[in-house]
Amino acid sequence: MDETYISESRTNIFATDFVSGTSGPTYESAGKTYNGVANANQVFFGFGRTWNFSLRYNF
């Protein structure tokens, strides 16, 4: 219910991809990951718990 999650992503960079393009360390070996996802991705985080309140009055 009260979780932080990724709802949408603009990019698709894997943790096993190279940081500098074609060679060098990967995001995972360089420690540039967040919960197993490369931190170079452009993502939108989802909302945890949201509330809605409505009031109706008839007279």
ZIDATA-V521294 format. One record per run of one state. SS is the DSSP state (helix for helix, strand for strand, loop for the rest). FROM is the first residue (numbers start at 1). LEN is the number of residues. If there is no record, write none. Layout:
ss & from & len
SS & FROM & LEN
SS & FROM & LEN
//
This chain:
ss & from & len
loop & 1 & 5
strand & 6 & 4
loop & 10 & 8
strand & 18 & 1
loop & 19 & 7
strand & 26 & 1
loop & 27 & 6
strand & 33 & 2
loop & 35 & 2
strand & 37 & 2
loop & 39 & 4
strand & 43 & 3
loop & 46 & 14
//
